[in-house]
Amino acid sequence: MPKAARISVSLPVSSQKKSEGHQLVSIALFSGIGLLVSLIAILCGVPGVWF
């Protein structure tokens, strides 16, 4: 008689909170880098639509 193995995968609830935090860190880094590049461009006098 064949026997079947039951495999259950349980995902912890805290993984969802970690992924939300990871997304927030990614957005903050992207925004910070963009602001830094814009500030350097303004200080160096790069012509653009700054004002």
C-alpha distance matrix in Angstrom:
0.0 3.8 6.5 9.9 13.1 16.0 19.3 22.5 25.9 28.9 32.3 35.2 37.9 40.6 39.7 41.3 44.5 44.5 44.2 47.1 49.1 48.4 49.6 52.8 53.5 53.2 55.5 58.0 58.1 58.6 61.4 63.0 63.1 64.6 67.3 68.2 68.6 70.7 72.9 73.5 74.4 76.8 78.4 78.8 80.5 78.1 79.3 77.0 76.7 76.9 79.6
3.8 0.0 3.8 6.6 9.9 13.0 16.0 19.4 22.6 25.8 29.1 32.1 34.9 37.5 36.3 38.0 41.3 41.1 40.7 43.7 45.7 44.9 46.1 49.3 50.0 49.5 51.9 54.4 54.4 54.9 57.7 59.4 59.4 60.9 63.6 64.5 64.8 67.0 69.2 69.7 70.6 73.1 74.7 75.1 76.7 74.3 75.6 73.2 73.0 73.2 75.9
6.5 3.8 0.0 3.8 6.7 9.7 12.9 16.2 19.5 22.5 25.9 28.8 31.7 34.2 33.2 35.0 38.1 38.1 37.9 40.8 42.8 42.1 43.4 46.5 47.2 46.9 49.4 51.7 51.9 52.5 55.2 56.8 57.0 58.5 61.1 62.0 62.6 64.7 66.8 67.4 68.4 70.8 72.4 72.8 74.6 72.2 73.6 71.3 71.0 71.0 73.7
9.9 6.6 3.8 0.0 3.7 6.4 9.5 12.7 16.1 19.2 22.5 25.5 28.3 30.9 29.8 31.4 34.7 34.6 34.3 37.2 39.3 38.6 39.8 42.9 43.7 43.4 45.8 48.2 48.4 48.9 51.6 53.3 53.5 55.0 57.6 58.5 59.1 61.1 63.2 64.0 64.9 67.3 68.9 69.4 71.1 68.7 70.1 67.7 67.3 67.3 70.0
13.1 9.9 6.7 3.7 0.0 3.8 6.3 9.8 12.9 16.0 19.4 22.3 25.2 27.7 26.6 28.5 31.6 31.4 31.3 34.3 36.2 35.5 37.0 40.0 40.6 40.5 43.0 45.2 45.4 46.1 48.8 50.3 50.6 52.2 54.7 55.6 56.3 58.4 60.4 61.1 62.2 64.5 66.0 66.6 68.4 66.2 67.6 65.3 64.9 64.8 67.5
16.0 13.0 9.7 6.4 3.8 0.0 3.8 6.5 10.0 12.9 16.3 19.2 22.0 24.6 23.8 25.4 28.5 28.7 28.6 31.4 33.4 33.0 34.3 37.2 38.1 38.1 40.4 42.7 43.1 43.8 46.4 48.0 48.5 50.0 52.4 53.4 54.2 56.2 58.1 59.0 60.1 62.3 63.9 64.6 66.3 64.2 65.5 63.1 62.6 62.4 65.0
19.3 16.0 12.9 9.5 6.3 3.8 0.0 3.8 6.7 9.9 13.1 16.1 19.1 21.5 20.4 22.2 25.3 25.2 25.1 28.0 29.9 29.4 30.8 33.8 34.5 34.5 36.9 39.1 39.4 40.2 42.8 44.3 44.8 46.4 48.8 49.7 50.6 52.6 54.5 55.3 56.5 58.7 60.2 60.9 62.7 60.6 62.0 59.7 59.2 59.0 61.6
22.5 19.4 16.2 12.7 9.8 6.5 3.8 0.0 3.8 6.4 9.9 12.8 15.5 18.2 17.3 19.0 22.0 22.3 22.3 25.0 27.0 26.7 28.2 30.9 31.9 32.1 34.3 36.5 37.1 37.9 40.3 41.9 42.6 44.1 46.3 47.4 48.4 50.3 52.1 53.2 54.4 56.4 58.0 58.9 60.6 58.6 59.9 57.5 56.9 56.5 59.0
25.9 22.6 19.5 16.1 12.9 10.0 6.7 3.8 0.0 3.8 6.5 9.8 12.7 15.0 13.8 15.6 18.7 18.6 18.6 21.5 23.3 23.0 24.5 27.3 28.1 28.4 30.7 32.8 33.3 34.2 36.6 38.1 38.9 40.4 42.6 43.7 44.7 46.6 48.4 49.5 50.7 52.7 54.2 55.2 56.9 54.9 56.4 54.0 53.4 53.0 55.5
28.9 25.8 22.5 19.2 16.0 12.9 9.9 6.4 3.8 0.0 3.8 6.4 9.2 11.8 11.2 13.0 15.8 16.2 16.7 19.2 21.0 21.2 22.8 25.2 26.2 26.9 29.0 30.9 31.7 32.9 35.0 36.5 37.5 39.1 41.0 42.2 43.5 45.2 46.9 48.1 49.5 51.3 52.8 53.9 55.7 53.9 55.3 52.9 52.2 51.5 53.9
32.3 29.1 25.9 22.5 19.4 16.3 13.1 9.9 6.5 3.8 0.0 3.8 6.4 8.6 7.5 9.4 12.2 12.5 12.9 15.5 17.2 17.4 19.0 21.4 22.5 23.2 25.3 27.1 28.0 29.2 31.3 32.7 33.8 35.4 37.3 38.5 39.8 41.5 43.1 44.4 45.8 47.6 49.0 50.3 52.0 50.2 51.7 49.3 48.5 47.8 50.2
35.2 32.1 28.8 25.5 22.3 19.2 16.1 12.8 9.8 6.4 3.8 0.0 3.8 5.4 5.9 8.1 10.0 10.6 12.0 14.1 15.4 16.2 18.2 20.0 21.0 22.3 24.3 25.7 26.9 28.4 30.2 31.4 32.9 34.6 36.1 37.3 39.0 40.6 41.9 43.4 45.0 46.6 47.9 49.3 51.1 49.6 51.2 48.8 48.0 47.0 49.2
37.9 34.9 31.7 28.3 25.2 22.0 19.1 15.5 12.7 9.2 6.4 3.8 0.0 3.8 5.5 6.0 7.5 9.4 10.8 12.0 13.6 15.1 16.6 18.1 19.6 21.1 22.6 24.0 25.6 27.1 28.5 29.9 31.6 33.1 34.4 35.9 37.7 39.0 40.3 42.1 43.6 44.9 46.3 48.0 49.6 48.2 49.6 47.0 46.0 44.9 47.0
40.6 37.5 34.2 30.9 27.7 24.6 21.5 18.2 15.0 11.8 8.6 5.4 3.8 0.0 3.8 5.3 5.2 6.4 8.8 10.0 10.8 12.4 14.5 15.6 16.8 18.6 20.3 21.3 22.8 24.7 26.0 27.1 28.9 30.6 31.8 33.1 35.0 36.5 37.6 39.2 41.0 42.3 43.5 45.2 47.0 45.7 47.3 44.9 44.0 42.8 44.9
39.7 36.3 33.2 29.8 26.6 23.8 20.4 17.3 13.8 11.2 7.5 5.9 5.5 3.8 0.0 3.8 5.4 5.0 6.2 8.7 9.8 10.4 12.4 14.3 15.3 16.5 18.5 19.9 21.1 22.6 24.4 25.6 27.0 28.7 30.3 31.5 33.1 34.8 36.1 37.6 39.1 40.7 42.0 43.5 45.3 43.7 45.3 43.0 42.3 41.2 43.6
41.3 38.0 35.0 31.4 28.5 25.4 22.2 19.0 15.6 13.0 9.4 8.1 6.0 5.3 3.8 0.0 3.8 5.4 5.2 6.3 8.7 9.8 10.8 12.6 14.4 15.5 16.8 18.6 20.2 21.4 22.8 24.5 26.1 27.4 28.9 30.5 32.0 33.3 34.8 36.6 37.9 39.3 40.9 42.4 44.0 42.4 43.7 41.1 40.1 39.2 41.4
44.5 41.3 38.1 34.7 31.6 28.5 25.3 22.0 18.7 15.8 12.2 10.0 7.5 5.2 5.4 3.8 0.0 3.8 5.5 5.1 6.3 8.6 10.0 10.7 12.5 14.4 15.6 16.6 18.6 20.2 21.3 22.5 24.6 26.0 27.1 28.6 30.6 31.8 32.9 34.8 36.4 37.6 39.0 40.8 42.4 41.1 42.5 40.0 39.0 37.7 39.8
44.5 41.1 38.1 34.6 31.4 28.7 25.2 22.3 18.6 16.2 12.5 10.6 9.4 6.4 5.0 5.4 3.8 0.0 3.8 5.4 5.1 6.1 8.7 9.9 10.6 12.4 14.4 15.3 16.5 18.4 20.0 20.9 22.6 24.4 25.7 26.9 28.7 30.3 31.5 33.0 34.7 36.2 37.4 39.0 40.8 39.5 41.2 38.9 38.3 37.0 39.3
44.2 40.7 37.9 34.3 31.3 28.6 25.1 22.3 18.6 16.7 12.9 12.0 10.8 8.8 6.2 5.2 5.5 3.8 0.0 3.8 5.4 4.9 6.2 8.7 9.8 10.5 12.4 14.2 15.4 16.5 18.4 19.9 21.2 22.7 24.4 25.8 27.2 28.7 30.3 31.8 33.2 34.8 36.3 37.6 39.3 37.7 39.2 36.8 36.1 35.1 37.5
47.1 43.7 40.8 37.2 34.3 31.4 28.0 25.0 21.5 19.2 15.5 14.1 12.0 10.0 8.7 6.3 5.1 5.4 3.8 0.0 3.8 5.4 5.2 6.3 8.8 10.0 10.8 12.4 14.4 15.5 16.6 18.4 20.2 21.3 22.7 24.4 26.1 27.2 28.6 30.5 31.9 33.1 34.7 36.4 37.9 36.4 37.7 35.1 34.1 33.0 35.1
49.1 45.7 42.8 39.3 36.2 33.4 29.9 27.0 23.3 21.0 17.2 15.4 13.6 10.8 9.8 8.7 6.3 5.1 5.4 3.8 0.0 3.8 5.4 5.1 6.3 8.7 10.0 10.5 12.4 14.3 15.4 16.4 18.4 20.0 21.0 22.4 24.5 25.8 26.8 28.6 30.3 31.5 32.8 34.6 36.3 35.1 36.7 34.4 33.6 32.2 34.4
48.4 44.9 42.1 38.6 35.5 33.0 29.4 26.7 23.0 21.2 17.4 16.2 15.1 12.4 10.4 9.8 8.6 6.1 4.9 5.4 3.8 0.0 3.8 5.4 5.1 6.3 8.7 9.9 10.7 12.4 14.3 15.3 16.6 18.5 20.1 21.1 22.8 24.5 25.8 27.2 28.8 30.4 31.7 33.1 34.9 33.5 35.2 33.1 32.6 31.4 33.9
49.6 46.1 43.4 39.8 37.0 34.3 30.8 28.2 24.5 22.8 19.0 18.2 16.6 14.5 12.4 10.8 10.0 8.7 6.2 5.2 5.4 3.8 0.0 3.8 5.4 5.1 6.2 8.6 10.0 10.6 12.3 14.2 15.5 16.6 18.4 20.0 21.3 22.6 24.3 26.0 27.2 28.7 30.4 31.8 33.3 31.6 33.0 30.6 29.9 28.9 31.4
52.8 49.3 46.5 42.9 40.0 37.2 33.8 30.9 27.3 25.2 21.4 20.0 18.1 15.6 14.3 12.6 10.7 9.9 8.7 6.3 5.1 5.4 3.8 0.0 3.8 5.4 5.2 6.1 8.6 9.9 10.5 12.1 14.3 15.4 16.4 18.2 20.1 21.1 22.3 24.3 25.8 26.9 28.4 30.2 31.7 30.4 31.9 29.5 28.6 27.2 29.4
53.5 50.0 47.2 43.7 40.6 38.1 34.5 31.9 28.1 26.2 22.5 21.0 19.6 16.8 15.3 14.4 12.5 10.6 9.8 8.8 6.3 5.1 5.4 3.8 0.0 3.8 5.5 5.1 6.1 8.6 9.9 10.4 12.2 14.2 15.3 16.3 18.3 19.9 20.9 22.5 24.3 25.7 26.8 28.5 30.3 29.1 31.0 29.0 28.5 27.0 29.5
53.2 49.5 46.9 43.4 40.5 38.1 34.5 32.1 28.4 26.9 23.2 22.3 21.1 18.6 16.5 15.5 14.4 12.4 10.5 10.0 8.7 6.3 5.1 5.4 3.8 0.0 3.8 5.5 5.2 6.2 8.6 9.9 10.7 12.3 14.3 15.4 16.7 18.4 20.0 21.3 22.7 24.5 25.9 27.2 28.9 27.3 29.0 26.9 26.6 25.5 28.3
55.5 51.9 49.4 45.8 43.0 40.4 36.9 34.3 30.7 29.0 25.3 24.3 22.6 20.3 18.5 16.8 15.6 14.4 12.4 10.8 10.0 8.7 6.2 5.2 5.5 3.8 0.0 3.8 5.5 5.1 6.1 8.5 10.0 10.6 12.2 14.2 15.5 16.5 18.3 20.1 21.2 22.5 24.3 25.8 27.2 25.6 27.0 24.6 23.9 22.8 25.3
58.0 54.4 51.7 48.2 45.2 42.7 39.1 36.5 32.8 30.9 27.1 25.7 24.0 21.3 19.9 18.6 16.6 15.3 14.2 12.4 10.5 9.9 8.6 6.1 5.1 5.5 3.8 0.0 3.8 5.5 5.2 6.0 8.6 9.9 10.5 12.1 14.3 15.3 16.3 18.3 19.9 21.0 22.4 24.2 25.8 24.8 26.4 24.4 23.8 22.0 24.5
58.1 54.4 51.9 48.4 45.4 43.1 39.4 37.1 33.3 31.7 28.0 26.9 25.6 22.8 21.1 20.2 18.6 16.5 15.4 14.4 12.4 10.7 10.0 8.6 6.1 5.2 5.5 3.8 0.0 3.8 5.5 5.1 6.1 8.5 9.9 10.5 12.3 14.2 15.3 16.5 18.3 20.0 21.1 22.5 24.4 23.2 25.3 23.6 23.6 22.0 24.8
58.6 54.9 52.5 48.9 46.1 43.8 40.2 37.9 34.2 32.9 29.2 28.4 27.1 24.7 22.6 21.4 20.2 18.4 16.5 15.5 14.3 12.4 10.6 9.9 8.6 6.2 5.1 5.5 3.8 0.0 3.8 5.5 5.3 6.2 8.7 10.0 10.8 12.4 14.4 15.6 16.7 18.5 20.2 21.3 22.8 21.1 22.9 20.9 20.8 19.7 22.7
61.4 57.7 55.2 51.6 48.8 46.4 42.8 40.3 36.6 35.0 31.3 30.2 28.5 26.0 24.4 22.8 21.3 20.0 18.4 16.6 15.4 14.3 12.3 10.5 9.9 8.6 6.1 5.2 5.5 3.8 0.0 3.8 5.5 5.1 6.2 8.6 10.0 10.5 12.2 14.3 15.4 16.5 18.3 20.0 21.2 19.9 21.4 19.2 18.7 17.2 19.8
63.0 59.4 56.8 53.3 50.3 48.0 44.3 41.9 38.1 36.5 32.7 31.4 29.9 27.1 25.6 24.5 22.5 20.9 19.9 18.4 16.4 15.3 14.2 12.1 10.4 9.9 8.5 6.0 5.1 5.5 3.8 0.0 3.8 5.4 5.1 6.1 8.7 9.9 10.5 12.3 14.2 15.3 16.5 18.3 20.1 19.3 21.3 19.7 19.6 17.6 20.3
63.1 59.4 57.0 53.5 50.6 48.5 44.8 42.6 38.9 37.5 33.8 32.9 31.6 28.9 27.0 26.1 24.6 22.6 21.2 20.2 18.4 16.6 15.5 14.3 12.2 10.7 10.0 8.6 6.1 5.3 5.5 3.8 0.0 3.8 5.5 5.1 6.2 8.6 9.9 10.6 12.3 14.3 15.4 16.5 18.4 17.2 19.5 18.2 18.7 17.1 20.3
64.6 60.9 58.5 55.0 52.2 50.0 46.4 44.1 40.4 39.1 35.4 34.6 33.1 30.6 28.7 27.4 26.0 24.4 22.7 21.3 20.0 18.5 16.6 15.4 14.2 12.3 10.6 9.9 8.5 6.2 5.1 5.4 3.8 0.0 3.8 5.4 5.2 6.2 8.6 10.0 10.6 12.3 14.3 15.4 16.7 15.1 16.8 15.0 15.2 13.9 17.1
67.3 63.6 61.1 57.6 54.7 52.4 48.8 46.3 42.6 41.0 37.3 36.1 34.4 31.8 30.3 28.9 27.1 25.7 24.4 22.7 21.0 20.1 18.4 16.4 15.3 14.3 12.2 10.5 9.9 8.7 6.2 5.1 5.5 3.8 0.0 3.8 5.5 5.1 6.1 8.6 9.8 10.5 12.2 14.2 15.4 14.6 16.4 14.8 14.7 12.5 15.3
68.2 64.5 62.0 58.5 55.6 53.4 49.7 47.4 43.7 42.2 38.5 37.3 35.9 33.1 31.5 30.5 28.6 26.9 25.8 24.4 22.4 21.1 20.0 18.2 16.3 15.4 14.2 12.1 10.5 10.0 8.6 6.1 5.1 5.4 3.8 0.0 3.8 5.4 5.1 6.2 8.6 9.9 10.6 12.2 14.3 13.9 16.4 15.6 16.4 14.1 17.1
68.6 64.8 62.6 59.1 56.3 54.2 50.6 48.4 44.7 43.5 39.8 39.0 37.7 35.0 33.1 32.0 30.6 28.7 27.2 26.1 24.5 22.8 21.3 20.1 18.3 16.7 15.5 14.3 12.3 10.8 10.0 8.7 6.2 5.2 5.5 3.8 0.0 3.8 5.5 5.2 6.1 8.7 10.0 10.5 12.3 11.1 13.7 13.0 14.3 12.7 16.1
70.7 67.0 64.7 61.1 58.4 56.2 52.6 50.3 46.6 45.2 41.5 40.6 39.0 36.5 34.8 33.3 31.8 30.3 28.7 27.2 25.8 24.5 22.6 21.1 19.9 18.4 16.5 15.3 14.2 12.4 10.5 9.9 8.6 6.2 5.1 5.4 3.8 0.0 3.8 5.5 5.1 6.2 8.6 9.9 10.7 9.6 11.5 10.3 11.0 9.0 12.4
72.9 69.2 66.8 63.2 60.4 58.1 54.5 52.1 48.4 46.9 43.1 41.9 40.3 37.6 36.1 34.8 32.9 31.5 30.3 28.6 26.8 25.8 24.3 22.3 20.9 20.0 18.3 16.3 15.3 14.4 12.2 10.5 9.9 8.6 6.1 5.1 5.5 3.8 0.0 3.8 5.4 5.1 6.1 8.5 10.0 10.3 12.6 12.2 13.0 10.2 12.9
73.5 69.7 67.4 64.0 61.1 59.0 55.3 53.2 49.5 48.1 44.4 43.4 42.1 39.2 37.6 36.6 34.8 33.0 31.8 30.5 28.6 27.2 26.0 24.3 22.5 21.3 20.1 18.3 16.5 15.6 14.3 12.3 10.6 10.0 8.6 6.2 5.2 5.5 3.8 0.0 3.8 5.5 5.1 6.0 8.6 8.8 12.0 12.5 14.3 12.1 15.1
74.4 70.6 68.4 64.9 62.2 60.1 56.5 54.4 50.7 49.5 45.8 45.0 43.6 41.0 39.1 37.9 36.4 34.7 33.2 31.9 30.3 28.8 27.2 25.8 24.3 22.7 21.2 19.9 18.3 16.7 15.4 14.2 12.3 10.6 9.8 8.6 6.1 5.1 5.4 3.8 0.0 3.8 5.5 5.2 6.2 5.3 8.3 8.9 11.1 9.5 12.8
76.8 73.1 70.8 67.3 64.5 62.3 58.7 56.4 52.7 51.3 47.6 46.6 44.9 42.3 40.7 39.3 37.6 36.2 34.8 33.1 31.5 30.4 28.7 26.9 25.7 24.5 22.5 21.0 20.0 18.5 16.5 15.3 14.3 12.3 10.5 9.9 8.7 6.2 5.1 5.5 3.8 0.0 3.8 5.5 5.2 6.1 8.1 8.6 10.0 7.4 10.1
78.4 74.7 72.4 68.9 66.0 63.9 60.2 58.0 54.2 52.8 49.0 47.9 46.3 43.5 42.0 40.9 39.0 37.4 36.3 34.7 32.8 31.7 30.4 28.4 26.8 25.9 24.3 22.4 21.1 20.2 18.3 16.5 15.4 14.3 12.2 10.6 10.0 8.6 6.1 5.1 5.5 3.8 0.0 3.8 5.4 7.8 10.6 12.0 13.7 11.0 13.1
78.8 75.1 72.8 69.4 66.6 64.6 60.9 58.9 55.2 53.9 50.3 49.3 48.0 45.2 43.5 42.4 40.8 39.0 37.6 36.4 34.6 33.1 31.8 30.2 28.5 27.2 25.8 24.2 22.5 21.3 20.0 18.3 16.5 15.4 14.2 12.2 10.5 9.9 8.5 6.0 5.2 5.5 3.8 0.0 3.8 5.7 9.2 11.4 14.0 12.3 14.8
80.5 76.7 74.6 71.1 68.4 66.3 62.7 60.6 56.9 55.7 52.0 51.1 49.6 47.0 45.3 44.0 42.4 40.8 39.3 37.9 36.3 34.9 33.3 31.7 30.3 28.9 27.2 25.8 24.4 22.8 21.2 20.1 18.4 16.7 15.4 14.3 12.3 10.7 10.0 8.6 6.2 5.2 5.4 3.8 0.0 3.8 6.1 8.8 11.4 10.1 12.2
78.1 74.3 72.2 68.7 66.2 64.2 60.6 58.6 54.9 53.9 50.2 49.6 48.2 45.7 43.7 42.4 41.1 39.5 37.7 36.4 35.1 33.5 31.6 30.4 29.1 27.3 25.6 24.8 23.2 21.1 19.9 19.3 17.2 15.1 14.6 13.9 11.1 9.6 10.3 8.8 5.3 6.1 7.8 5.7 3.8 0.0 3.8 6.3 9.6 9.3 12.1
79.3 75.6 73.6 70.1 67.6 65.5 62.0 59.9 56.4 55.3 51.7 51.2 49.6 47.3 45.3 43.7 42.5 41.2 39.2 37.7 36.7 35.2 33.0 31.9 31.0 29.0 27.0 26.4 25.3 22.9 21.4 21.3 19.5 16.8 16.4 16.4 13.7 11.5 12.6 12.0 8.3 8.1 10.6 9.2 6.1 3.8 0.0 3.8 7.2 8.0 10.3
77.0 73.2 71.3 67.7 65.3 63.1 59.7 57.5 54.0 52.9 49.3 48.8 47.0 44.9 43.0 41.1 40.0 38.9 36.8 35.1 34.4 33.1 30.6 29.5 29.0 26.9 24.6 24.4 23.6 20.9 19.2 19.7 18.2 15.0 14.8 15.6 13.0 10.3 12.2 12.5 8.9 8.6 12.0 11.4 8.8 6.3 3.8 0.0 3.8 5.6 8.4
76.7 73.0 71.0 67.3 64.9 62.6 59.2 56.9 53.4 52.2 48.5 48.0 46.0 44.0 42.3 40.1 39.0 38.3 36.1 34.1 33.6 32.6 29.9 28.6 28.5 26.6 23.9 23.8 23.6 20.8 18.7 19.6 18.7 15.2 14.7 16.4 14.3 11.0 13.0 14.3 11.1 10.0 13.7 14.0 11.4 9.6 7.2 3.8 0.0 3.8 5.8
76.9 73.2 71.0 67.3 64.8 62.4 59.0 56.5 53.0 51.5 47.8 47.0 44.9 42.8 41.2 39.2 37.7 37.0 35.1 33.0 32.2 31.4 28.9 27.2 27.0 25.5 22.8 22.0 22.0 19.7 17.2 17.6 17.1 13.9 12.5 14.1 12.7 9.0 10.2 12.1 9.5 7.4 11.0 12.3 10.1 9.3 8.0 5.6 3.8 0.0 3.8
79.6 75.9 73.7 70.0 67.5 65.0 61.6 59.0 55.5 53.9 50.2 49.2 47.0 44.9 43.6 41.4 39.8 39.3 37.5 35.1 34.4 33.9 31.4 29.4 29.5 28.3 25.3 24.5 24.8 22.7 19.8 20.3 20.3 17.1 15.3 17.1 16.1 12.4 12.9 15.1 12.8 10.1 13.1 14.8 12.2 12.1 10.3 8.4 5.8 3.8 0.0
